[in-house]
Amino acid sequence: MNRLISLHNGLFDRLVTLAEPWLLPTLARFTFAATLLVYFWNSGVLKLGDGLAGIFTPALGAYATIFPRVMESLGYDIGQLGIFHKLVVIAGTWAELILPLLIVLGLATRLAALGMIGFVAVQTLTDLYGHGAINVPETLGAWFDRFPDSLIMDQRLFWFTILIVLVLRGAGPISLDGLLRAQRRSAA
């Protein structure tokens, strides 16, 4: 039995040593790119206003998505909103476009992943309370049940897990962060 345990430990210790510096962060970035990049990118693009100036003048849908109850109470009249609302919508739109791109490129990955955690937390609270998902059991879901596909509890847990891996481990060597780190070492 000891021989079997030693064989097991030796095999997996070597595997961890080979994969440790690059596999987990690279896999987390690949998973993010494969499952969430287009989701966030499309959501961000839909919030942009018309033309090049659209990055500073978000579309009506951006306000309705981020401030659903406020917009409903104002009859969807953007003109009644203050500068606070506009700045939040612009910042949210830019975050939805820039942070995922930084994660996929592996540039400032830890900060970008931390920013995405904050973004997803605010998105989740908006979905729960602004859009009323907290009152829809199928959308809210529950952990430790037999349904693995709820939009809030199940999916967001996976999102947070991937992002936490990137905050703790960084982008790995196959990234712009890794390239910059290698250049700094060679220059020193």
N, C-alpha and C positions, 0 to 999 in steps of 0.2 A: 504494500500500500504506500509506503514512504517513497518507493521508487517511482510510482505512478504520480504522486504529488510533486516530486522533484522534477519529473519530466514535464508535467503541466506547467509548473512555475517557470522552469527554464525556457520553455517554448514561448509562453506569453510575455515573459520579461524581455526576451529578444524582440518580439513583435512590438511591444510598447517602445523599446529603445529605438527601433527603426522608424516607427510612425509618429512618435511623440512630438517632434518639433513642427511637423507640417500637416499631418493628416487631419486632425480634428478641426483646426481653424480653416483649412482649405475646404473641407467637406461642409462646414457650417456656411461658408461664403457661397459655395456652389448651391447648397440647398436653398439659401436665401434667394440667389439669382434665379434658380429654376422655379421657385414657387411664389415669391413675393415681389420681385423686381417689377414685372409687368403690371401686377395689380396696383402697386403704389404709383408707378409711372403713369398709367392710364388715369388713375384717380387724380393725380396732380395736374395732368394736361387738361382734363375736363374742367378744372377750376380756373384755368387761365382765361382772361378776357381775349378780345379780338386783337390780332396783329401783334407786333413786337411790344407795344405798350401794355399788352395783356398781362405781362409779368407784374405790373404795378396796378392794374385795374382788373381784379378778379371777376369772373362771371357770376351771375345771380345764383347759379347752382352751388358755387363755393360757399356763399353766405348761408344758403339754405341747408347745406350739409353740415357746416360747422356750428351754426347757431339756429337750429331748426325751430325751436319754440319762439325765439325772438323774432325771426323772420315771419313766422305765422301770425304772431300778434301784431306785426306792422303791415300786414297785407302784402308781404314780399316787396316792400318799397325800400330799396337800398339807401335812398336819399335820407331816410330817417335815422340811419345808423351813424355812430360817431367814429372818430379816428381810431379808438381802441379796437372796434370791431374790424375795421379795415386792416389795421396792422396785424391783428391775430390771423386773419384770413390770408394775408400775404405771407406771413411767416410760416403758417401751416402749409401753404401751397409750395413754397420754396423748400421746406423741410421734406415734403413728400417727394420732391424731385431730386434734391441734392443728396440727402443722406443715403438713400438706397444706392445711388451711383457710387458714392464714396466707399460703401461696403463692398460692392462688387469689384471695384478697382483695387480695393485693399489700401486705400489712402486715408490716413487718420481714422483707421478702422475702429479703434476702441472708442473714440469720441463719437464717431458716427453711429455706432451701435448703441452707445449710451443715449444719444439723441433720439434714436429710433425707439428705444424703450420708453422714453418720455412721451414720444409721439403716439405710440400704440396705447399707452395708458390713457392719454387724453382722448384718443379715438374711441377706446372702449367705454370710457365714462360717457362720452357723447352718444354712442350707440345705445348704452343702457338707459340713460336718463333723458337725453334730448330726443332720441328717436323711439323711446319706449320699449326697447328690447328686453328690459328687465321684467316686463309683464308678459313676455312670450316665451313660455317654457322651452319650446323647441329651439328657439334661437339662443336663449341664455344657456341651456344645457346644464349639465351637472357632471362633476368628476365622479369616478368610481361607479358609473352606471354602464349599461350595455351598449350605449350609443356613442360612438367616438367622433361624431361629426358636427357637434353644435358649433355655431359661428363664434360664440363668445368664449365660453369656458374651455372648450377643447382646442379650437384653433389658436386662440391667443396664447394658451400655455405653450404650444409648440413654437410660436413666434418668439415669445419671451425667452425660451430655452436656447434657441439658436442665437439670439442676440446676446444673452448672458455669456455664452461660450466665447463670442467674439470680444466682449468687454474683458473677460478674464485672460484669454489666450492671445488676443490680437489677431492679425490677418494671416500670420504664418509667412514663410519665406517666399511663397509664390504669390507675390503681391507688390504693389508699389512701396508699401511700408518696408517690406523685406529688401527690396532693391535699394531704397534709401539707406537702410541700416547697413547693408553690405558696402555701399559706397563710403559711408562714414568710417567704417572699420578699415577699409583699404586706404583711406586718406590719413588715418591716424598713425 
